[in-house]
Amino acid sequence: MTPDVGEKEFKVRIAAIVPCYNEEAAVGTVVTDLKNAVPGIEVYVYDNNSSDRTAEVAAAAGAIVRKETRKGKGNVVRRAFADIDADVYVMIDGDDTYDASAAPEMIDLLVRENLDHVLGCRVDDKDNSAYRPGHAQGNKMFNSLVGFLFGDTVTDMLSGYRVFSRRFVKSFPALSREFEIETELTVHSMALRVPQAEYGVGFKDRPAGSESKLRTFHDGFRILGLIGRLVAHERPMAFYGIFSAIFMLLALCYGIFSAIFMLLALCFGAPVIWHFIQAGNVPKLPSAVLASSLVIVGVLSFMVGLLQSGNLKTRREAMRLAYLRYSSVLPN
């Protein structure tokens, strides 16, 4: 494919990554549509331990079939990003729910604007939604949560349809194992502040004979867990600062109660002294000890956040340097 950028023309190597698990009914259409939409594209179908004829159907359609034995989409993406060498990468699910014909426009946008990431945002028909019940609302909730926590906006963070530059792919750590890989990709692009854009793409139901592999609550909780871990890594002062504030607030509450009880004890000093003589302790001393302990925990949480912020700066500098080792899609 030879995209135009202004008056310049140049060739780029384009590879499509299609993660698949039991997609015999759909993968052939995805491969054919990609090849028709983007002449010259190399389509890599990664068979993730399918028990049906996914590999055979993909190969018959003209795909380069590879296997990843470790289960999970994240494992597939990590393997593909490491193994495939190209200038532009298209990632699309093998279930034929995304409009493959949008790939040329997404690639052109990436090349023309010299971007590193183009997110294919699903455009759903509200009257005949292709989302499973509750998934559209869950996606919006995750979009809002991630946007709030990481200070950026995203329309469809769970989309499996994306286009990347080489330098994005080769500098992406890919630590996730399963469907939370999309969350990791989104947060990585936000944290590294790479040039990126969104592009609306068609979205439809799976073809007959194809079943979704998503487990709503299981995958939802895994995504939430990943968001929590990423916040701890990418926003340590905010993460540990919240805990510090909570412990400080609890300490303040217990301190207030302790002070009230101590004040009452002073007002009724004689009974307290008599109690001390008899029992050898002061009433409500445990509350005072608890308040002090909470203050210590709060201060420690703040210090951990401070140390993690220093580590984050060092880690982001290393990520940025790794990113800059690769050239952009546009020629110099």
ABEGO torsion letter per residue (X at the ends): XBBBBEABBBBBBBBBBBBBBGAAAAAAAAAAAAAAABBGBBBBBBBBGBABAAAAAAAAAGBBBBBBABBEAAAAAAAAAAABBBABBBBBBAAGABBAAAAAAAAAAAAAAGBABBBBBBBBBAABBABBBGAAAAAAAAAAAAAAAAGBBBABAABABBBBBAAAAAABAGABABAAAAAAAAAAAAAAGBBBBBBBBBBBBBBBGBBBABBAAAAAAAAAAAAAAAAAAABAAAAAAAAAAAAAAAAAAAAAAAAAAAAAAAABAAAAAAAAAAAGBBBGAAAAAAAAAAAAAAAAAAAAAAAAAAAAAAAAAAAAAAAAABBBABBX
